[in-house]
């Protein structure tokens, strides 16, 4: 009789599960670890959610979430700030990593030790105005001349391939490219963004939803974030097992790279925050001020409306 009741409960849960979509910012990687863990270990199902993790098609994660074509997405603080200024109705509901773990990498043979050394060098990036402003600001602080830098748009080209040919330095994530360099036997120099400007210690990446869900379907947001937080907490405590889960869902990735990246990020997801996902208003305000000072935005918006800690729990 008990077995029948359990089967009925499981069938009922499946029958009444809600379809939910979460769109990534890029191809699957360790930044998305908690989502795949939550999916694999049934955390989403336990909340009555049938979650599909998708790669962005037909627009950016911000556009897809803002228009309701996706319920949740992976974004970055700078993208959310730009979106809010343009009145796109998206809101950040969790910081995946507590501190900015990105910076500028170059092969050791390029002899780049500080931003001033970027003079006479070629930068390969995505073609975003933020990149130019960031390089310019860091060079100014280090006494360098940005006019002596050549900026190239290399898009998603491999850092190691472009570094062998026409690129001297690029913007990378420490928890991925730096580890990949070590595994491939490349010696690199790395300049963290936060070393020269504390205002660049912004949240990247973050989880977003649209204002409709955040205001009118709070229960969905809470259930999604309860399962997602559980997924990231599992990744923090079990980096090896979490890496195996991501490798199962993204077999195209190098397993050794996934494992070492998982170990690195397990100490970064939460860092010193009391709970995973927590966001500080000061971080949002400081970075918006930096964008304004560097003329990347011409007006400011209320940062209290750009993020919330309401759905991550206590």
PyMOL commands that set and color helices and strands:
alter all, ss='L'
color gray80, all
select helices_A, chain A and resi 2-15+30-40+43-46+61-66+77-85+108-110+115-118+129-141+146-148+159-164+174-184+193-195+198-200+211-216+218-237+239-249+255-266+281-293+303-305
alter helices_A, ss='H'
color red, helices_A
select strands_A, chain A and resi 18-23+49-54+72-76+90-95+102-107+122-125+150-153+169-173+188-192+204-210
alter strands_A, ss='S'
color yellow, strands_A
deselect
rebuild
show_as cartoon
